[in-house]
Amino acid sequence: MNTKTAISIPPDVFRLSEKLAKRLKISRSAVFALGVKKLSEEHDEEELITRINAACAEIDTSVDPTLRAYQARRLKGKNS
């Protein structure tokens, strides 16, 4: 079941929604619904990245020097 709503948008956005709806062969309502969904996903992704960066700022995420040396030796051996 869908919910009806009325929104006010600038004429240029309306024209863009018309073009996109025709190109995708979907309704204007579907265009706006997809737009809101995509914006929400992008916002959620940005929030997750912010939280990960905050955690990394509090925790030592550097690679152990012994492991780094081991990885360097292994990579050197594969590139020879």
N, C-alpha and C positions, 0 to 999 in steps of 0.2 A: 504494500500500500504506500503510495506516495503522498507527500505533504505539499500542498500548493502554497506559494508565497509570491509576493510582489516585491521586486527590487528596482531601484533606480540606478541606471548605468549611463555613462557618457555615450554619445552617439558613435564615437569611434570604436568603443568596446562592443557595442551592439553589432556594428558592421563586421567586426572581427568574428564575433560569435556566429553570425550568419554564414560567413565564408567557411569557417571551420565545420559547422554543422553540415553544410553541403558537401564539403570535401570528405568528411568522415561518414556521411550518410546517417547521421543521427540527429536527434532533435536539439534545439537550442538549450532546452532544459538539461539534456544529457551533457552538453558541452560545459555548462556551468557546474553540474554535479562532478564531472571529471576534473574540472579546474580546482574545485574546493578539495577534492580528495587528494589530488597531486600536491597542492600547497600544504595540506596537512601532513602528508608523508615527508615532504622536504623539511618541514618544521620539526617533525619528530626526529629526523636524521640529524639535523643541526643540533638539537637538544642532546642527543646521544653522544655526538662528537664532543660537545662541550663538557659533558659529564666524564667522558673517557679522558679528555685532556686534563680536567681537574684532578682526577684520580692519579694520573701519571705525574702530575706536579707534586703530589704528596708522597709518592712511592718511588723508590730507586728502581728505574726501569733499564739501567745500563746493563750491558752484557758483561758477565764475569770475564776477567782478563784471561783466565785459563781456557774457557770455552772459546773466546775470541781467537786465541792463538791456535787452538785445535781446528777451528773452522778455516782459518787462513791456511794451515798446512794441508787440510783436505782439499780446499779449492785449488791450491797451487798444484797439487798432485793430479787433479782432473784436467787442468789446463795444459799440462806438459805433453 
